[in-house]
């Protein structure tokens, strides 16, 4: 095996064998292949792509660079959900307890906030005491006991992914669909799952802005899951506006509590029910997604989903009192209301700017060393298609950073556009791919 020849082969657009990909990934993970050569390999993939087989080979090497968690000692199907991330996307906190309450195991390894999007781990850590850094033995104990666990990636899981991702980040190769696919699927397959539901976002608040790119990514993820003989469903969903109304770590936990207690937050509830319905179907507790949706509704209505959330929080050392009594949670020093300067129908939202506004308030990291303020955030009220009058309340912001208030107010007002004509609300679920 010759590193330069393999890089040249991919640079010239030829298909690589599983042995060649194994040689490069193993060599890089062990430190035998230097950064500059692996960077060249990543750029060759970025420019020439990988076909279905090559993507599966790369995923396989990244997956088996670490351990694959064995959950065979736990009865029943194991099903997870992965979202490509967006603004206000808190569905993991809602669907994990719903699906676990319906009798399906949910082993969920999640990530931190990335860019303008919030991370599930950051949201969970806004709950005082909640521990996402679990040992593998604790991870297994918790899922055995309550049917769900929400944790971060351990050192043993897909270590090659961590190394390769860090290199992609500094070599302008993050946006490659085969590399995104291998990164996502190596971590998800390592959880020991039987099936996976994928929520691939599209629009101004997503990493994939164009619908066609989102469809390509979803198809690549589905093909790779099938190559590993996993049940899989992907949904392409709208991210042209915040999902729900609450943005920011504790705020998103709070809105999840509301949904689990039966409050109708239209778009957030609709998407959560569809995702959990698909998971329940893949877990063989329902024959169709619609039947899974009905079961999900029952889990909310009878209180089992909320009780399951309390159980997860308690087992992961979180303070159950603030979940039962959210008013106990600390408040930001400053709370400002933002009113509309215009009248008309809300035509569009630059959702990326809304996400960045929440970061400015302290809800995310602008630099790696930044500390997150869990209580900072935004409540954004209108949806695309809403008729708004001048002076109507658009949003509320919460922060300890007084010097950011005017800047964020202007950012939010500049992110919305109006029309004199009636505007249709966007379709939430654009496409379902099996």
Helices and strands as residue ranges (DSSP letters): H 3-11, H 18-29, H 35-48, H 52-63, E 79-83, H 91-101, E 106-110, H 120-125, H 136-146, E 148-152, H 159-169, H 177-189, E 195-202, H 211-227, E 231-238, E 246-247, H 249-260, H 266-282, H 289-301, H 304-315, H 320-324, G 326-328, E 334-339, E 344-349, H 351-358, I 359-363, E 377-380, E 387-388, E 393-399, G 402-404, H 405-414, E 416-419, E 429-433
